[in-house]
Every structure is written in C-alpha cells, then in structure tokens.
Amino acid sequence: MKKLSMLFGLLLVVLVIAACGAGNSEEEASGEEADESTEENTADEGTEEESNNEETEAEEVTIEHELGETTVEKNPENVVVFDFGSLDTLDTLGVDVAGVPQANIPTYLEQYESSDYENVGGLKEPDFEKIAAMNPGLIVISGRQSDAYEELSEIGPTIYTAVDTQDYWNSFESNVNKLASIFEKEDEAEEELASIQEDVDALKEEASSLDEEALIVLANDGQLSAYGSGSRFGILHDEFGFPEADENIEASTHGQSVSFEYVTEEDPDYLFVIDRGAVVGGDSSAQEVIENELTETTSAYENDNIVYLNPNYWYLSGGGLQSVAEMANEAESAIAE
C-alpha cells in the first residue's frame, strides 16, 4: 500500500511537470509570434516611409536651361507662358495653362485670347503684379523676357526655352523634352518628335540633293533682311537641307539688311519670304513689296518659286511641336510643286 502511494505521487509530479512545459512552450510561441508581428509592422512602416519619401522626391524635377537651373514641382498649376513656341508644344501635349501675353498670339492658338486665360502683359513688358497674384507654379520665357528672368524667378519657378539657332533641332528637342518631363508627358512628346523627325529627314534628303539654291528673307514694310545658316530662320538650310544662295550672310537675330539689288545679284532659285507685317501690323503686304521689276528677273520669280511662308509658324512661334511640323510641311511643298 505504501509503494502504491509512492507511485501515485511520482505520477502526479510527472504530470505537473509536463503541464508546465507545455505552458512555457505556448508562451514562448506566443512571444515569438508577437516579436515576428512587431518586426513585420516595423518593416512595413519602414517600407511605407521609404515609399512616401520616394513619392515626395518624384514630385519635383530640376530643369537646366541657358539662364540657370530651376526646380519645379511636377504638374504645376497656374502655368504662365510667354514663349509661343512652348505654348504650341504644351497645347499639343494637352497641358492647361493659366496665363499668356494675349497680344499677337498666333492665329492657330487663338483660343488663348479668350477670357478663360489671364493676360499677363506684353512680350517685352510682363505684368509682374498680375503674375504674382496668380501664384504660378511655372513661368516659361524666351529671349524677349530674358532680362526679366531674375524678377520672374522671385515670383515663381522660371525656365528659359528659346531655341538655339546654332543647333536648332537638338535645342528644339531638348525644350520639348523638358516640358514633357515637368508634366509627365514623355510618351506623347516622344511620339510627336519621332513623327516630325521622320518628315524632316525625308525633306532634308530631298532638298540637299537639289542643284537649286535658296534664300530666305523677312519682309517688313518695304525693308528686307536675309537669313543664312545658324540664324533665326537658318533651319531652312541647317535642318531642312536647302543649299544657300549666299553662304556669307551674317548670322544674327535680326538678319542682315539687304536690298532688292542684292536679291537680283544672288539670283536664288527659291526665294522664301516671311511677312512680319502680316502678324504685327504693317502698311503693305510682302507680296506687294517683293514682286517688283528687280525681283522679276530672278530665277525664283521666273520659275514660280517665290514661296510665302506662314509668319504665325516662322516668326511668332518657331520651336513648337506644331510650328516645326508645319514649317517642314511648307518647305516640302515648295519643292513638291
């Protein structure tokens, strides 16, 4: 009987020990699960924080341009555009703008003359007070506003997008890509540029094989200015491939002042004419001025190769997706006829 009591006691001790062991295992398991959960939560929080930081960084883009370096928030609001070439590009990419200088807007962009858009002053005289009141997220300027760059930069992020006429295509392409990166329109810009590049390449191949030579002039109320390679309208020669009638024209913004006798002496096979007065106001049309007794002796006149280019594209808004495409089309049409 005594032995039986001892065995019973021993069995009881074993059961108690086993129960304690199981309890400890459950506690350890629970503790491990809790630790794992805490680690997972910490990891999740870290990942989320990293993701948020990346998003914050991705919201800004730094644009390098001729006048400096500008940090701009992506997809800015209240955009002010002084450069009509850039306005053309933004319009093509489907980007909304808030303010433009409404005098002398190209006819194909006439919707920006409406009261839906703020008139932010003249091309040479920005209305700083009105622009500041708009709190612009981006201001886009070109050559005529370059002197106001610092003052405009104090109002809002300002970038300079004038085309470098010494390197027209690369400059044009760079400006388009800068605007596209700000508004996350890279795919659309790539497609548009590829299409224009294809047309320009075909035009250049055809034009550069011509035996005929070309001269491009700006007509302004009876006065003529000639433009050669590397000049404001040098794209005709540098990118479109037309041989120059005069390779010694001074490259400048305003061109080289020439006479009708000069045109007769150079005797171009193609005479391309841009009528400034047609878009800024003038007393006479370019055709009335150009076609006179002197120019009627040229090969261009005799072969019906005096080509009047659209000044909306060539004079007002060069360097835009629409304008460059149309400039190429006009040049191609001249040799296709």
C-alpha positions as CSV (number, residue, x, y, z in Angstrom):
1,M,0.0,0.0,0.0
2,K,2.9,2.3,0.8
3,K,4.5,1.5,-2.5
4,L,1.3,2.3,-4.3
5,S,1.1,5.7,-2.7
6,M,4.6,6.5,-3.7
7,L,4.0,5.5,-7.3
8,F,0.8,7.6,-7.4
9,G,2.8,10.6,-6.0
10,L,5.5,10.2,-8.6
11,L,3.0,10.0,-11.4
12,L,1.4,13.2,-10.2
13,V,4.7,15.0,-10.2
14,V,5.4,13.9,-13.8
15,L,2.0,15.2,-14.9
16,V,2.6,18.6,-13.3
17,I,6.0,18.9,-14.9
18,A,4.6,18.1,-18.3
19,A,1.8,20.6,-17.9
20,C,4.3,23.3,-17.0
21,G,6.4,22.5,-20.0
22,A,3.5,22.8,-22.4
23,G,2.5,26.1,-20.9
24,N,6.0,27.5,-21.3
25,S,6.1,26.4,-24.9
26,E,2.9,28.2,-25.7
27,E,4.2,31.3,-24.0
28,E,7.4,31.1,-26.0
29,A,5.5,30.5,-29.2
30,S,3.2,33.5,-28.4
31,G,6.2,35.6,-27.6
32,E,7.9,34.6,-30.9
33,E,4.7,35.4,-32.9
34,A,4.5,38.8,-31.2
35,D,8.1,39.5,-31.9
36,E,7.6,38.5,-35.6
37,S,4.5,40.6,-35.8
38,T,6.3,43.6,-34.4
39,E,9.2,43.1,-36.8
40,E,6.8,42.8,-39.7
41,N,4.9,46.0,-38.7
42,T,8.3,47.8,-38.3
43,A,9.3,46.6,-41.7
44,D,6.0,47.7,-43.2
45,E,6.3,51.1,-41.6
46,G,9.8,51.4,-43.0
47,T,8.8,50.4,-46.5
48,E,5.8,52.8,-46.4
49,E,8.0,55.6,-45.2
50,E,10.6,54.9,-47.9
51,S,7.8,54.9,-50.5
52,N,6.4,58.2,-49.2
53,N,9.9,59.7,-49.4
54,E,10.3,58.4,-52.9
55,E,7.0,59.9,-53.9
56,T,8.0,63.3,-52.4
57,E,11.3,63.2,-54.4
58,A,9.5,62.2,-57.6
59,E,7.2,65.2,-57.3
60,E,9.9,67.6,-58.3
61,V,12.2,67.9,-61.4
62,T,15.2,70.1,-61.9
63,I,15.4,71.8,-65.3
64,E,18.8,73.1,-66.6
65,H,18.5,75.9,-69.2
66,E,20.5,78.7,-70.6
67,L,19.8,81.1,-67.8
68,G,20.3,78.7,-64.9
69,E,18.9,75.7,-63.1
70,T,15.3,75.6,-61.8
71,T,13.5,73.1,-59.6
72,V,9.8,72.7,-60.5
73,E,7.1,70.6,-59.0
74,K,5.7,68.1,-61.5
75,N,2.4,69.0,-63.0
76,P,2.4,72.6,-61.6
77,E,-0.7,74.7,-61.6
78,N,-1.3,78.3,-62.8
79,V,1.2,78.0,-65.6
80,V,2.3,81.3,-67.3
81,V,3.8,81.0,-70.8
82,F,5.5,83.9,-72.6
83,D,7.1,81.8,-75.3
84,F,4.7,81.0,-78.1
85,G,6.7,78.0,-79.2
86,S,6.4,76.5,-75.8
87,L,2.7,77.4,-75.7
88,D,2.4,75.5,-79.0
89,T,4.1,72.4,-77.5
90,L,2.1,72.4,-74.3
91,D,-1.1,72.8,-76.3
92,T,-0.1,69.7,-78.4
93,L,0.7,67.7,-75.3
94,G,-2.7,68.6,-73.8
95,V,-1.4,70.7,-70.9
96,D,-3.5,73.5,-69.4
97,V,-2.0,77.0,-68.9
98,A,-3.4,79.9,-67.0
99,G,-1.8,83.0,-68.4
100,V,-0.3,84.3,-71.7
101,P,0.6,87.6,-73.3
102,Q,-2.5,88.0,-75.4
103,A,-1.3,90.4,-78.0
104,N,-0.1,88.9,-81.3
105,I,-0.9,85.3,-80.4
106,P,-0.6,83.1,-83.5
107,T,-3.9,82.5,-85.2
108,Y,-3.8,78.8,-84.7
109,L,-3.6,79.3,-80.9
110,E,-6.3,82.0,-80.9
111,Q,-8.2,80.1,-78.2
112,Y,-5.7,81.6,-75.7
113,E,-7.1,85.1,-76.4
114,S,-10.3,84.3,-74.5
115,S,-11.2,85.5,-71.0
116,D,-10.5,82.0,-69.8
117,Y,-6.9,83.0,-69.6
118,E,-5.1,85.8,-67.8
119,N,-3.4,88.4,-69.9
120,V,0.0,88.6,-68.3
121,G,1.3,91.7,-70.1
122,G,3.3,92.2,-73.2
123,L,6.1,90.1,-74.7
124,K,8.6,92.7,-73.6
125,E,6.7,94.1,-70.6
126,P,5.4,91.3,-68.3
127,D,2.7,92.4,-65.8
128,F,4.6,91.4,-62.7
129,E,1.8,92.3,-60.3
130,K,-0.8,90.2,-62.1
131,I,1.6,87.3,-62.4
132,A,2.5,87.4,-58.7
133,A,-1.3,87.4,-57.8
134,M,-1.7,84.2,-59.9
135,N,0.9,82.3,-57.7
136,P,2.3,80.5,-60.7
137,G,3.8,77.0,-60.4
138,L,5.8,77.6,-63.5
139,I,6.7,80.5,-65.8
140,V,8.1,79.8,-69.3
141,I,10.0,82.6,-71.0
142,S,12.2,83.1,-74.1
143,G,14.6,85.8,-75.5
144,R,12.4,88.8,-75.1
145,Q,11.8,88.2,-71.4
146,S,15.4,87.2,-70.6
147,D,16.2,90.5,-68.9
148,A,13.2,89.8,-66.5
149,Y,14.4,86.3,-65.6
150,E,15.6,87.2,-62.1
151,E,12.5,89.2,-61.2
152,L,10.1,86.5,-62.6
153,S,12.1,83.8,-60.7
154,E,11.3,85.6,-57.4
155,I,7.6,85.2,-58.3
156,G,7.7,81.5,-59.3
157,P,9.9,78.8,-60.9
158,T,11.0,80.2,-64.2
159,I,12.6,78.4,-67.2
160,Y,14.1,79.7,-70.4
161,T,13.1,77.9,-73.6
162,A,14.4,80.0,-76.5
163,V,15.7,77.8,-79.4
164,D,19.5,77.9,-80.0
165,T,19.6,78.7,-83.7
166,Q,23.1,77.4,-84.0
167,D,21.8,73.9,-83.0
168,Y,18.2,74.1,-83.9
169,W,17.0,70.5,-83.8
170,N,18.8,69.5,-80.7
171,S,17.7,72.6,-78.9
172,F,14.1,72.2,-80.0
173,E,14.0,68.6,-79.0
174,S,15.6,69.4,-75.6
175,N,12.9,72.1,-74.9
176,V,10.1,69.7,-75.8
177,N,11.5,67.0,-73.5
178,K,12.0,69.5,-70.6
179,L,8.3,70.5,-70.8
180,A,7.3,66.9,-71.2
181,S,9.2,65.8,-68.1
182,I,7.6,68.6,-66.0
183,F,4.1,67.5,-67.0
184,E,4.8,63.7,-67.3
185,K,4.1,63.7,-71.0
186,E,7.2,61.9,-72.1
187,D,5.5,59.3,-74.2
188,E,3.4,61.8,-76.0
189,A,6.4,64.0,-76.7
190,E,8.5,61.1,-78.0
191,E,5.8,60.1,-80.4
192,E,5.4,63.7,-81.7
193,L,9.1,64.2,-82.1
194,A,9.6,60.9,-83.9
195,S,6.9,61.9,-86.4
196,I,8.4,65.3,-87.1
197,Q,11.9,63.8,-87.3
198,E,10.8,61.3,-90.0
199,D,9.3,64.2,-92.1
200,V,12.4,66.4,-91.6
201,D,14.8,63.6,-92.5
202,A,12.9,62.9,-95.7
203,L,12.8,66.6,-96.6
204,K,16.5,67.1,-95.9
205,E,17.4,64.1,-98.1
206,E,15.4,65.6,-101.0
207,A,16.3,69.3,-100.6
208,S,20.0,68.7,-100.1
209,S,20.2,66.9,-103.4
210,L,18.8,69.9,-105.3
211,D,21.0,71.8,-107.7
212,E,19.0,74.9,-107.0
213,E,19.9,77.3,-104.2
214,A,17.6,79.1,-101.8
215,L,17.4,82.5,-100.0
216,I,15.1,83.3,-97.1
217,V,14.2,86.9,-96.2
218,L,12.0,88.7,-93.7
219,A,9.9,91.5,-95.3
220,N,8.9,94.4,-93.1
221,D,7.1,97.3,-94.7
222,G,9.4,97.5,-97.7
223,Q,12.6,96.5,-95.8
224,L,14.3,93.2,-96.3
225,S,16.5,91.1,-94.0
226,A,18.3,88.0,-95.3
227,Y,18.9,85.0,-93.0
228,G,21.5,82.3,-93.5
229,S,22.8,79.2,-91.8
230,G,22.8,79.4,-88.0
231,S,20.4,82.4,-87.9
232,R,16.9,82.7,-86.7
233,F,15.4,81.1,-89.8
234,G,18.5,79.0,-90.6
235,I,16.5,75.9,-90.0
236,L,15.7,76.1,-93.8
237,H,19.3,75.3,-94.5
238,D,20.6,73.6,-91.4
239,E,17.8,71.1,-90.8
240,F,15.7,71.1,-94.0
241,G,18.7,70.9,-96.2
242,F,18.2,73.7,-98.8
243,P,21.6,74.8,-100.3
244,E,22.3,78.5,-99.6
245,A,22.3,81.1,-102.3
246,D,24.7,83.2,-100.2
247,E,26.9,81.4,-97.7
248,N,28.3,84.6,-96.2
249,I,25.2,86.0,-94.7
250,E,25.8,87.4,-91.2
251,A,24.1,85.1,-88.6
252,S,22.1,87.3,-86.2
253,T,18.7,87.6,-84.6
254,H,17.5,90.4,-86.9
255,G,19.2,89.1,-90.0
256,Q,21.3,91.0,-92.5
257,S,19.8,94.1,-94.0
258,V,19.7,93.7,-97.8
259,S,18.3,95.4,-100.9
260,F,16.4,94.2,-103.9
261,E,19.5,94.6,-105.9
262,Y,21.2,92.1,-103.6
263,V,18.3,89.6,-104.3
264,T,18.8,90.1,-108.0
265,E,22.5,89.6,-107.8
266,E,22.2,86.4,-105.7
267,D,19.5,85.2,-108.1
268,P,18.1,82.4,-105.9
269,D,16.3,79.5,-107.4
270,Y,13.9,79.6,-104.4
271,L,13.1,82.8,-102.6
272,F,11.3,82.1,-99.3
273,V,9.6,85.1,-97.8
274,I,8.3,85.7,-94.2
275,D,5.9,88.6,-93.9
276,R,6.4,90.2,-90.5
277,G,3.7,92.9,-91.1
278,A,1.1,90.3,-91.5
279,V,1.3,89.3,-87.9
280,V,2.4,92.5,-86.1
281,G,0.6,95.0,-88.3
282,G,2.0,96.7,-91.4
283,D,1.1,99.1,-94.2
284,S,1.8,96.8,-97.1
285,S,1.9,93.1,-97.8
286,A,5.1,91.2,-98.5
287,Q,3.9,90.2,-102.0
288,E,3.3,93.8,-103.0
289,V,6.9,94.7,-101.9
290,I,8.7,91.6,-103.1
291,E,7.4,91.2,-106.6
292,N,8.9,94.2,-108.4
293,E,10.9,95.0,-111.5
294,L,14.1,93.8,-109.9
295,T,13.0,90.5,-108.4
296,E,11.0,89.7,-111.5
297,T,14.4,89.0,-113.2
298,T,15.3,86.2,-110.8
299,S,15.1,82.5,-111.4
300,A,12.8,82.2,-108.4
301,Y,10.2,84.5,-110.0
302,E,10.5,83.1,-113.5
303,N,10.0,79.6,-112.2
304,D,7.2,80.5,-109.8
305,N,9.4,79.6,-106.8
306,I,8.8,82.6,-104.6
307,V,7.3,81.0,-101.5
308,Y,5.4,83.0,-98.9
309,L,5.8,81.3,-95.6
310,N,3.2,81.5,-92.8
311,P,4.6,84.0,-90.3
312,N,2.5,82.5,-87.5
313,Y,4.8,79.5,-87.5
314,W,8.0,81.0,-88.7
315,Y,8.0,84.4,-87.0
316,L,5.8,84.1,-83.9
317,S,6.0,80.6,-82.6
318,G,9.1,78.8,-84.0
319,G,10.3,75.9,-81.9
320,G,6.9,74.3,-81.1
321,L,5.7,70.9,-82.0
322,Q,3.0,72.2,-84.3
323,S,5.1,75.1,-85.8
324,V,8.2,73.0,-86.6
325,A,6.0,70.3,-88.2
326,E,4.2,73.0,-90.3
327,M,7.5,74.7,-91.2
328,A,8.7,71.4,-92.6
329,N,5.5,70.9,-94.5
330,E,5.7,74.3,-96.1
331,A,9.3,73.8,-97.2
332,E,8.5,70.4,-98.6
333,S,5.5,71.7,-100.5
334,A,7.8,74.2,-102.2
335,I,9.9,71.5,-103.9
336,A,7.0,69.1,-104.4
337,E,5.1,71.5,-106.7
